[in-house]
Amino acid sequence: MPIIFLKEREKMKIAVAMHLYYLDLYDELKSYLKNLIPFPYDLYVTMPKENMHFHFNLEKDFPNVRIIIADNIGFDIYPFLCFLNTVTLDQYDLIFKIHSKKDIPIEYSLNGYDFSGSAWRLCLLSCILGSKERVQQIIGLFKREPKLGLVGPTELLIEEAAINRDIDVDKVEMFMEECELSINKLEFIAGSIFVIRSELLQPIKIRNFKADEFPSYFPRDWNGLPYCLERIFTFMVSSQGYQVRTLPSIVRIKKSRHVNDIR
């Protein structure tokens, strides 16, 4: 017997956490958000205080937007923690995490794909918000599969061997233990744009990482908290008994012959 998920009472409650640092990417992000219609959602925008003048634009386009002032510490990671500290997670079923990821100005490859320029951002965003049909597909997957925890792009799934080359996994595990989690499977979505079941974020919310725990931007600490948390967002899915699902990006990403570099 087919299962019907269209009843009003069964609609999923969705929050979008959007970090807006690069204002020149706002129109692009706004175009992706249109694909969430007709699914109702609450939009939370984190941005540093120097961008606060932009609130007029946000409120014009999204009258019910909730703006959270958050310093651009740890790239988009600390602002996302500020979002978590603002919301009550059990109000939502799903969180769409997006941010204004700048173009990569150098030749850059990963998993055999060329992610130079805007390709990485477009891959991430188009995977989860690239069309109304893709949004409907993702929401349908979460409804049908109660143990589905996170969805992100196939092209940016990094697995065990590459992770071990890139970061000190013991350092990641230390932060996970502070969240009362353990590593079950080494895989993560590079780029920190994904859809996640909101309840899975509770351990990070409870741990409540502070701004002063994040290292300075320079010199770059590749084992620092923002890079560890980027991995933990995916690690903690299997840690809590849920699965990660990847979908191919809607945009075509060119193949690359260069050696992978997941920095």
Protein Blocks (a to p, Z undefined) as FASTA:
>chain_A
ZZdfkbfklpccdddddddfblmlmmmmmmmmmmmpccdcdddddddfklmmmmmmmmmm
mmmbccdddddehijmmmmmmmmmmpcfklpfbdcddddddddfbdcdeehiafehjlmm
mmmmmmmmmpfklmmmmmmmmmmmmmbfbdcdfklcccfklmmmmpcfklmmmmmmmnop
acfbdcddehiaacddfklmmmmmmnopafklpccfbdcdfkbmklmmmmmmmmmmmmno
pacdddddfbdcdddfbdcdfZZ
